[in-house]
Each structure stands twice: as C-alpha cells, then as structure tokens.
C-alpha cells in the first residue's frame, strides 16, 4: 500500500496515500474502536455545512483568501452531495469532546481542497486543516452546533412519520365510529365506548407528541457558533462572529440563530435533555398504544379479539397457523430503547464540568439513534399495522350485551345500591342485565332498551 507521512503534536505517522483523512483521524480510529458505528451521515453533512459557512464568513471578513474559500466550499459541496463519506472513519463514541470528529472533517475537506487546487493530498502548505478549514472555530462550538443541526433534521423526519400515524388513527376513528365495545378500567368491565373513540384518543396523544417535538426544534435553533473554545470568541474576527450563524442558516436552510450567551451555550447541554425527554414521552405513549392493540387483538379464540391486526409473518416455528402481533411488539421494543437512551443522555449532560461538556459524542450517538428508530418504528407501525386494522363488530356488541357494565346507566333512575344488587344478581345467575332489570323493576321492554342502549352511553 502506498503511504504518505504526516506529523501532529504526538509525532509522525504513516497514512494511506489515497486517504482524504489524515493523521489525527487515523489516531482516533485506532484509539476508539468502541461501537463499530461511524458518524451519522446527517452529522457529517452538518459538519460540511459548518465548514462551508465558516469559510464564507472568514473570506467576507478578509481573513481567508478567496481561492482557498472556493476550494473549501467545493469540497464541502461534494460531501453534501454524498461524496467522501467513507473517509469519515472515527467512531460515533470517542474521547476528546468530539475533537476527532471535527478534525476528521477538517482533514477530509483540506485534502480534497488541496486536490482541487492542483496539489497532492497531505501538502498542508496549500490548505491546512487547522489554519484554514478550522479558522475561527473550535471543536467546542462546531460539534454542539453540528449536533443541534442534525437533531433538527432528524426530528423533522420523525415528526412527519408521527403526523402520518395521527392521520391513520383519525382514519380508523371515523371507520370504527359505529362500533360499540366495552370500555375497561383496571382490566375489568367498565362502561361502553366506541372503538372509534379509542382510536381518536390515540390520535390526540400523538398530536401532543408532535407538538412537543416541534417545541424541541425551536429550542435547538440557538447555536454557539462564533464562541470558539469556551464562548469568549477567542481567535475569531468580530465580523466573522457576527456573520457566521446567518451564513450557516443560509447554507443549511435551517432557521438558526446565535445563542444570546455563547458561554452558557458552550457549557450547558440541557437542550438535548429536553429533546430526549420529549422522545421518551412519545415512546411511552406509543408503547401504551401498542399494548392496547395487542390486548384488543388477543386470541383469536380465547382472548378479547375485538380487532384484527394485519398478519405479517408466521408466529411460531412449532405452532402451525399462529400469527403474532409483531409490529406492535417492535414498536414497544423501540420505546424501551429510547427510554434507555434517555438515561444515557441525561447522565452525559449532567457530567459537564466548568466551561465544557466532554461527553457530547455519546449524547449524539444515543439521541440520533432514538430519533431515527422512532421514525423508522412509526413508519412500519403505520404501514404494516394501523392502516390494516379491522374490527370484529358483532363480537364487540356481544361482549357489551353480555357485560354488567351497562348497569351504570340506570343509577340515576334506581340509585347506586339497587343498581349494584341487579349487577350482582346478573353476575351470579349469568342472566343478561336486561332480563334482570325487567324481572326486578317490572319495566317495559322499550324502557329497558332505552336505558341500556350502549351507543347512547358513549
């Protein structure tokens, strides 16, 4: 293999001659064989957008020559078009507060810019990873900004999938509006409810989850670019400091603003805790709904069997004909993963010290995983489960007619105590509530039918 030699503050090291990454990226690759997962593709794009915006702002401030700015921007555009992603070799979890990820971007962009200027990779006299690509920046403003930008992009995708889920539940709420079934509290018969009302409630909680995620996107807009190492803007031209975020908003298409207090924004990562908490809340809601769907479809002969879930695959390697509720099951597993990730994000955000939090890599690794798995889980939940649910209408009605829960409706007429006695007799004898009412109160059949009309109770 052809090699080139590069030197950093640790010493000299051989780098593959055709690699766009450099010595610092290679050291990180060797030091952090942690997850086997490299940087998220959207995070790489965010880094490229930051480097492009920084080059433009530095050039406008008169600090970066126009030809270098142009080469850096062209290299960034290639990354944003999907190129060079294989040259980002650092693990998602890494020591150094993300310095390795930042330098990986700096080296890749510098070496591609060198090529565009007619030079050979590794000739940093033409374009230097630190002096030019990283000009007026620090890992400590680049990495948290890239994390926020990536989270915004991914949250948009997750919110779009949740909007599809809300609409699917609303569709089912209309389809099942005439299906009366028994409501249950503490797993015991309660009073009648329409199946459509249950699905309408599912749509309502999903709508709140979408609103929470939208609020998170607004909170993530404030970035600390321009703060450099600790928020004091050391080594950054004032013109750059004032223009970097507007440039970045223009390059990325995101509605970004500069944080009011750059020191605070560099020290504290509470915004990511807010995002993770919103994801956890959404996960809890979706798991509860999944539990309901599994329960209502249980059986099919010996359970509730009020609804049918689409059959997606064989349910057993030994029991012929068994079909399991695999999509709600996977949705709940996604929820458990998100809930566990929230603990990691919370502890890592708490672990910051003084002017910096060094644990952003694990925060982003888990946060991006949570957002992506939520979006993917909801997508299959909509397409492979919710849209295909059907109702066992007659069975639902039979369960209502056989329940004593409808007795609640006669309390205003006969009082709680008498209603309770009628309910106990119905349970003891197995007779329908309607029959016991007619026998005990000598009410006309039409009056009993009016009192016990289950649809009117909903």
C-alpha positions as CSV (number, residue, x, y, z in Angstrom):
1,X,0.0,0.0,0.0
2,X,1.3,3.4,-0.9
3,X,1.6,5.7,2.1
4,X,2.4,9.3,3.0
5,X,3.8,10.5,6.3
6,X,2.0,13.1,8.4
7,X,3.0,14.7,11.6
8,X,1.0,16.0,14.5
9,X,1.9,17.0,18.1
10,X,2.1,13.3,19.1
11,X,4.6,12.5,16.3
12,X,4.9,11.2,12.8
13,X,2.5,8.5,11.4
14,X,2.0,6.7,8.1
15,X,-1.3,7.4,6.4
16,X,-2.6,5.7,3.2
17,X,-1.6,7.8,0.3
18,X,-5.1,7.8,-1.3
19,X,-6.8,8.7,2.0
20,X,-8.5,12.1,2.4
21,X,-8.4,11.7,6.2
22,X,-5.1,12.5,7.9
23,X,-3.0,11.6,10.9
24,X,-5.5,12.8,13.6
25,X,-8.4,10.9,12.1
26,X,-6.2,7.8,11.9
27,X,-5.2,8.1,15.5
28,X,-8.8,8.4,16.6
29,X,-9.7,5.4,14.5
30,X,-7.1,3.4,16.4
31,X,-7.9,4.8,19.8
32,X,-11.7,4.4,19.7
33,X,-12.8,1.0,18.4
34,X,-16.0,1.4,20.5
35,X,-19.3,0.9,18.8
36,X,-18.3,-0.2,15.3
37,X,-20.6,2.7,14.1
38,X,-19.2,5.7,12.4
39,X,-20.5,9.2,12.5
40,X,-24.2,9.6,11.5
41,X,-24.4,10.7,7.8
42,X,-26.5,13.7,8.7
43,X,-23.9,14.7,11.3
44,X,-21.3,14.5,8.6
45,X,-23.4,16.8,6.4
46,X,-23.9,19.2,9.3
47,X,-20.1,19.4,9.7
48,X,-19.7,20.1,6.0
49,X,-22.3,22.9,6.2
50,X,-20.5,24.4,9.1
51,X,-17.1,24.4,7.4
52,X,-18.6,25.9,4.2
53,X,-20.3,28.6,6.2
54,X,-17.2,29.3,8.2
55,X,-15.1,29.6,5.0
56,X,-17.6,32.1,3.5
57,X,-17.7,34.2,6.7
58,X,-13.9,34.2,7.1
59,X,-13.5,35.2,3.4
60,X,-16.0,38.0,3.8
61,X,-14.1,39.2,6.9
62,X,-10.9,39.3,4.8
63,X,-9.2,36.5,6.7
64,X,-9.4,33.7,4.2
65,X,-8.1,34.1,0.6
66,X,-10.9,33.7,-2.0
67,X,-9.2,30.8,-3.8
68,X,-9.0,28.8,-0.6
69,X,-12.5,29.7,0.3
70,X,-13.7,28.5,-3.1
71,X,-11.8,25.2,-2.8
72,X,-13.1,24.5,0.7
73,X,-16.7,25.3,-0.3
74,X,-16.4,23.0,-3.4
75,X,-15.1,20.2,-1.1
76,X,-17.9,20.7,1.3
77,X,-20.4,20.6,-1.6
78,X,-19.1,17.2,-2.7
79,X,-19.7,15.9,0.9
80,X,-23.2,17.3,0.9
81,X,-23.8,15.5,-2.4
82,X,-22.9,12.2,-0.8
83,X,-19.3,12.0,-1.6
84,X,-16.3,11.3,0.7
85,X,-18.5,9.9,3.5
86,X,-16.3,6.8,3.6
87,X,-13.4,9.0,4.6
88,X,-15.1,9.8,8.0
89,X,-13.5,7.0,9.9
90,X,-14.0,8.0,13.6
91,X,-16.3,6.0,15.9
92,X,-19.5,7.6,17.0
93,X,-18.4,7.4,20.6
94,X,-15.0,9.0,21.1
95,X,-12.9,10.8,23.8
96,X,-11.9,14.4,23.4
97,X,-15.4,16.1,23.3
98,X,-15.6,15.4,19.6
99,X,-12.2,16.8,18.5
100,X,-11.6,13.7,16.5
101,X,-14.8,14.2,14.5
102,X,-14.0,17.8,14.0
103,X,-10.5,17.1,12.8
104,X,-11.8,14.2,10.6
105,X,-13.9,16.8,8.8
106,X,-11.1,19.3,8.7
107,X,-8.6,16.8,7.2
108,X,-11.0,15.4,4.6
109,X,-12.1,18.9,3.4
110,X,-8.5,20.2,3.4
111,X,-7.1,17.3,1.4
112,X,-10.0,17.5,-1.2
113,X,-9.5,21.3,-1.4
114,X,-5.7,20.7,-2.0
115,X,-6.6,18.4,-4.9
116,X,-8.9,21.0,-6.3
117,X,-6.1,23.5,-6.2
118,X,-3.8,21.1,-8.1
119,X,-1.8,19.8,-5.1
120,X,-1.2,16.4,-3.6
121,X,-3.0,15.1,-0.5
122,X,-1.1,15.8,2.6
123,X,0.5,19.1,1.3
124,X,-1.0,21.3,4.0
125,X,1.1,24.3,2.9
126,X,-1.7,24.8,0.4
127,X,-4.8,24.2,2.6
128,X,-4.3,23.5,6.3
129,X,-6.9,21.5,8.3
130,X,-6.5,23.8,11.4
131,X,-5.4,27.1,10.0
132,X,-7.8,27.3,7.1
133,X,-10.6,24.8,7.3
134,X,-10.9,25.3,11.1
135,X,-10.3,29.0,11.0
136,X,-12.1,31.0,13.8
137,X,-13.6,27.7,15.1
138,X,-13.2,25.3,17.9
139,X,-14.4,21.7,18.4
140,X,-16.4,23.3,21.2
141,X,-18.6,25.4,19.0
142,X,-18.5,23.2,15.9
143,X,-19.6,19.9,17.5
144,X,-22.5,21.1,19.6
145,X,-23.8,23.1,16.6
146,X,-23.5,20.1,14.3
147,X,-25.4,18.1,16.9
148,X,-28.2,20.5,17.1
149,X,-28.4,20.8,13.3
150,X,-28.5,17.0,12.9
151,X,-31.1,16.7,15.6
152,X,-33.3,19.3,13.9
153,X,-33.1,17.4,10.6
154,X,-33.9,14.1,12.1
155,X,-36.7,15.4,14.3
156,X,-38.3,16.8,11.2
157,X,-38.4,13.3,9.7
158,X,-39.7,11.8,12.9
159,X,-42.5,14.4,13.2
160,X,-43.5,13.7,9.6
161,X,-43.9,10.0,10.5
162,X,-45.9,10.8,13.6
163,X,-48.2,13.0,11.5
164,X,-48.9,10.0,9.3
165,X,-49.6,8.0,12.4
166,X,-52.0,10.6,13.7
167,X,-53.9,10.7,10.4
168,X,-54.0,6.8,10.4
169,X,-55.6,6.8,13.8
170,X,-58.1,9.5,12.8
171,X,-59.0,7.5,9.8
172,X,-59.7,4.5,12.0
173,X,-61.6,6.6,14.5
174,X,-64.0,7.5,11.6
175,X,-64.2,4.0,10.3
176,X,-65.0,2.5,13.7
177,X,-67.3,5.2,15.0
178,X,-70.3,2.9,14.9
179,X,-68.5,0.0,16.7
180,X,-69.6,-0.1,20.4
181,X,-67.5,-2.1,22.7
182,X,-66.9,-2.4,26.4
183,X,-64.5,0.0,28.0
184,X,-62.3,-1.4,30.6
185,X,-60.6,0.1,33.7
186,X,-58.1,-2.0,35.7
187,X,-58.8,-4.8,33.2
188,X,-62.4,-5.1,34.4
189,X,-65.6,-4.2,32.5
190,X,-66.4,-0.5,32.9
191,X,-68.9,1.2,30.6
192,X,-69.4,1.2,26.8
193,X,-67.2,3.1,24.5
194,X,-67.0,3.3,20.7
195,X,-63.9,1.8,19.2
196,X,-63.6,4.9,17.1
197,X,-63.3,6.9,20.3
198,X,-60.4,4.8,21.5
199,X,-58.6,5.4,18.2
200,X,-59.4,9.1,18.4
201,X,-57.7,9.2,21.8
202,X,-54.6,7.6,20.2
203,X,-54.6,10.4,17.6
204,X,-54.9,13.0,20.3
205,X,-51.8,11.8,22.3
206,X,-49.8,11.5,19.1
207,X,-50.8,15.1,18.3
208,X,-49.3,16.3,21.6
209,X,-46.1,14.3,20.9
210,X,-45.7,16.1,17.6
211,X,-46.2,19.5,19.4
212,X,-43.5,18.6,21.9
213,X,-41.0,17.6,19.2
214,X,-41.8,20.9,17.3
215,X,-41.0,22.8,20.5
216,X,-37.7,20.9,20.7
217,X,-36.8,22.0,17.2
218,X,-37.4,25.6,18.2
219,X,-35.1,25.2,21.2
220,X,-32.3,23.7,19.2
221,X,-32.2,26.7,16.8
222,X,-29.9,28.6,19.1
223,X,-26.3,27.6,18.4
224,X,-22.9,28.7,19.8
225,X,-21.0,29.1,16.6
226,X,-18.7,32.1,17.0
227,X,-17.9,31.2,20.6
228,X,-14.8,29.2,19.7
229,X,-13.2,27.4,22.7
230,X,-15.3,28.5,25.7
231,X,-17.7,31.1,24.4
232,X,-15.4,34.1,24.5
233,X,-14.8,34.1,20.7
234,X,-11.0,34.0,21.1
235,X,-9.2,33.9,17.7
236,X,-12.3,34.8,15.8
237,X,-12.7,38.1,13.9
238,X,-15.6,40.2,15.0
239,X,-17.1,40.3,11.5
240,X,-16.9,36.5,11.4
241,X,-18.5,36.2,14.9
242,X,-21.5,38.4,13.8
243,X,-22.0,36.7,10.4
244,X,-21.2,33.0,10.9
245,X,-24.7,32.0,12.1
246,X,-26.6,33.9,9.3
247,X,-24.2,32.3,6.8
248,X,-24.8,28.8,8.4
249,X,-28.5,29.3,8.3
250,X,-28.3,30.2,4.6
251,X,-26.0,27.2,3.8
252,X,-28.1,24.7,5.7
253,X,-31.5,26.0,5.1
254,X,-32.2,25.8,8.8
255,X,-33.7,28.6,10.8
256,X,-30.7,29.1,13.1
257,X,-30.0,31.9,15.5
258,X,-26.9,32.7,17.5
259,X,-27.2,32.0,21.2
260,X,-27.7,35.0,23.4
261,X,-24.9,33.9,25.8
262,X,-22.2,31.9,24.0
263,X,-20.5,30.9,27.2
264,X,-23.7,29.4,28.5
265,X,-24.4,27.7,25.2
266,X,-20.9,26.2,25.3
267,X,-21.1,24.9,28.9
268,X,-24.7,23.6,29.0
269,X,-26.4,20.8,27.0
270,X,-29.8,21.0,28.7
271,X,-31.5,21.4,25.3
272,X,-30.5,17.8,24.4
273,X,-32.0,16.6,27.7
274,X,-35.3,18.3,26.7
275,X,-35.2,16.6,23.3
276,X,-34.5,13.2,24.8
277,X,-37.3,13.7,27.4
278,X,-39.8,14.5,24.6
279,X,-38.7,11.4,22.7
280,X,-39.1,9.3,25.9
281,X,-42.6,10.7,26.5
282,X,-43.6,9.9,22.9
283,X,-42.1,6.4,23.3
284,X,-44.2,5.8,26.4
285,X,-47.3,6.8,24.6
286,X,-46.6,4.6,21.6
287,X,-45.8,1.6,23.8
288,X,-49.1,2.1,25.7
289,X,-51.0,2.2,22.4
290,X,-49.1,-0.9,21.2
291,X,-50.1,-2.7,24.4
292,X,-53.7,-1.8,23.8
293,X,-53.6,-3.1,20.3
294,X,-52.1,-6.4,21.3
295,X,-54.7,-6.8,24.0
296,X,-57.7,-6.0,21.9
297,X,-56.5,-8.4,19.2
298,X,-55.6,-11.2,21.6
299,X,-56.8,-14.7,20.9
300,X,-58.1,-15.0,18.4
301,X,-60.4,-17.6,20.0
302,X,-59.5,-17.2,23.7
303,X,-58.8,-13.5,24.1
304,X,-60.6,-10.2,23.6
305,X,-60.5,-10.5,19.8
306,X,-62.2,-7.1,19.3
307,X,-59.9,-6.1,16.5
308,X,-57.8,-7.9,13.9
309,X,-54.2,-6.8,13.2
310,X,-52.7,-7.5,9.7
311,X,-51.0,-10.8,9.5
312,X,-47.4,-10.0,8.7
313,X,-45.5,-13.3,9.2
314,X,-45.6,-16.8,10.8
315,X,-45.8,-16.6,14.5
316,X,-44.1,-19.8,15.6
317,X,-41.6,-22.4,14.4
318,X,-43.6,-25.1,16.2
319,X,-47.3,-24.0,16.4
320,X,-48.9,-24.0,12.9
321,X,-51.1,-21.1,12.0
322,X,-50.1,-18.9,14.9
323,X,-49.7,-15.3,14.0
324,X,-48.1,-12.8,16.4
325,X,-48.6,-9.0,16.8
326,X,-45.1,-8.4,15.6
327,X,-45.4,-4.7,14.6
328,X,-46.8,-3.5,18.0
329,X,-44.1,-5.7,19.6
330,X,-41.3,-4.0,17.7
331,X,-42.8,-0.6,18.5
332,X,-42.6,-1.4,22.2
333,X,-39.0,-2.5,21.8
334,X,-38.2,0.8,20.1
335,X,-39.8,2.5,23.1
336,X,-37.7,0.6,25.5
337,X,-34.5,1.5,23.6
338,X,-35.5,5.2,23.6
339,X,-36.2,5.1,27.3
340,X,-32.8,3.6,28.0
341,X,-31.1,6.1,25.7
342,X,-32.7,8.9,27.7
343,X,-30.9,7.8,30.8
344,X,-27.5,8.0,28.9
345,X,-28.3,11.4,27.5
346,X,-29.3,12.7,31.0
347,X,-26.2,11.4,32.7
348,X,-23.9,12.6,30.0
349,X,-25.4,16.1,30.0
350,X,-25.1,16.2,33.8
351,X,-21.4,15.3,33.6
352,X,-20.2,18.6,32.1
353,X,-17.6,20.4,34.1
354,X,-17.0,24.2,34.2
355,X,-16.7,25.6,30.6
356,X,-17.3,22.4,28.6
357,X,-19.1,19.1,28.4
358,X,-16.8,16.4,27.0
359,X,-19.5,13.8,26.6
360,X,-21.3,15.1,23.6
361,X,-20.3,12.2,21.4
362,X,-22.3,9.7,23.4
363,X,-25.2,12.1,23.7
364,X,-25.4,12.5,20.0
365,X,-24.9,8.7,19.3
366,X,-27.9,7.9,21.6
367,X,-30.0,10.9,20.7
368,X,-29.7,10.3,16.9
369,X,-30.4,6.6,17.5
370,X,-33.6,7.5,19.4
371,X,-34.9,9.9,16.8
372,X,-34.1,7.5,13.9
373,X,-35.5,4.4,15.5
374,X,-38.6,6.3,16.5
375,X,-39.2,7.5,12.9
376,X,-38.5,4.0,11.5
377,X,-40.7,2.3,14.1
378,X,-43.6,4.6,13.5
379,X,-43.3,4.2,9.7
380,X,-43.7,0.4,9.9
381,X,-46.4,0.8,12.6
382,X,-48.5,2.9,10.2
383,X,-47.9,0.9,7.1
384,X,-47.8,-2.6,8.4
385,X,-50.3,-2.4,11.3
386,X,-52.6,0.6,11.9
387,X,-53.9,1.1,8.4
388,X,-54.8,-2.6,8.1
389,X,-56.7,-3.0,11.4
390,X,-60.3,-4.3,11.2
391,X,-63.0,-4.5,13.8
392,X,-64.9,-7.6,14.9
393,X,-68.1,-5.7,15.1
394,X,-70.5,-8.4,16.2
395,X,-68.2,-9.8,18.7
396,X,-67.7,-6.3,20.2
397,X,-71.5,-6.0,20.5
398,X,-71.9,-9.4,22.0
399,X,-69.4,-8.6,24.7
400,X,-71.3,-5.4,25.5
401,X,-74.6,-7.2,25.7
402,X,-73.1,-9.9,28.0
403,X,-71.5,-7.4,30.3
404,X,-72.9,-6.0,33.6
405,X,-71.1,-2.7,33.0
406,X,-74.1,-1.2,31.3
407,X,-75.9,-1.2,34.6
408,X,-74.1,2.0,35.4
409,X,-76.5,3.8,33.1
410,X,-79.5,3.1,35.3
411,X,-78.0,4.6,38.5
412,X,-79.8,7.9,38.1
413,X,-83.1,6.1,37.8
414,X,-82.9,3.5,40.6
415,X,-79.9,4.6,42.7
416,X,-76.4,3.1,43.2
417,X,-77.5,0.4,45.7
418,X,-80.3,-1.0,43.7
419,X,-78.1,-1.0,40.5
420,X,-75.4,-2.8,42.4
421,X,-77.8,-5.5,43.6
422,X,-79.1,-6.0,40.0
423,X,-75.5,-6.3,38.8
424,X,-74.6,-8.9,41.4
425,X,-77.6,-11.0,40.5
426,X,-76.7,-10.8,36.8
427,X,-73.2,-12.0,37.6
428,X,-74.4,-14.7,40.0
429,X,-77.1,-16.1,37.7
430,X,-75.4,-15.4,34.4
431,X,-78.6,-13.8,33.1
432,X,-78.4,-10.7,30.9
433,X,-78.7,-7.4,32.7
434,X,-81.7,-6.6,30.6
435,X,-83.6,-9.7,31.8
436,X,-82.8,-9.0,35.5
437,X,-83.9,-5.4,35.1
438,X,-87.2,-6.5,33.6
439,X,-87.8,-9.0,36.4
440,X,-86.7,-6.8,39.3
441,X,-88.2,-3.5,38.3
442,X,-91.0,-4.6,36.1
443,X,-90.1,-2.1,33.5
444,X,-91.5,-2.2,29.9
445,X,-89.1,-3.7,27.4
446,X,-89.0,-0.5,25.4
447,X,-87.9,1.5,28.6
448,X,-85.2,-1.1,29.4
449,X,-83.9,-0.9,25.8
450,X,-83.8,2.8,26.0
451,X,-81.9,2.8,29.3
452,X,-79.4,0.1,28.2
453,X,-78.8,1.4,24.6
454,X,-75.0,1.2,24.6
455,X,-74.4,3.7,21.8
456,X,-76.3,6.4,23.8
457,X,-73.9,5.7,26.7
458,X,-70.9,6.8,24.6
